[in-house]
Amino acid sequence: MKTKTFDAVAESRRWKEAVSHETEGMTREQVLAFFNKDRVIAALGTIRNLVEPACIVREEPPEQ
């Protein structure tokens, strides 16, 4: 017989309760920003990786 080591339903309920306490009193825009923050941070990291190599200044070798 297999015993359950992780109760997904109970964990989901705990998560929903914790999030509801964190977002209580926020406007709709603030709640959306709260849930999108990880996506925004990841996108900024991607943009930074795309831009940084393009910003390298290369100098010509000195003429002899």
Stockholm file with secondary structure:
# STOCKHOLM 1.0

chainA/1-64         MKTKTFDAVAESRRWKEAVSHETEGMTREQVLAFFNKDRVIAALGTIRNLVEPACIVREEPPEQ
#=GR chainA/1-64 SS CCCCSCCHHHHHHHHHHHHHHHHTTCCHHHHHHHHHHHHHHHHHHHHHHHHGGGGCCCCCCCCC
#=GC SS_cons        CCCCSCCHHHHHHHHHHHHHHHHTTCCHHHHHHHHHHHHHHHHHHHHHHHHGGGGCCCCCCCCC
//
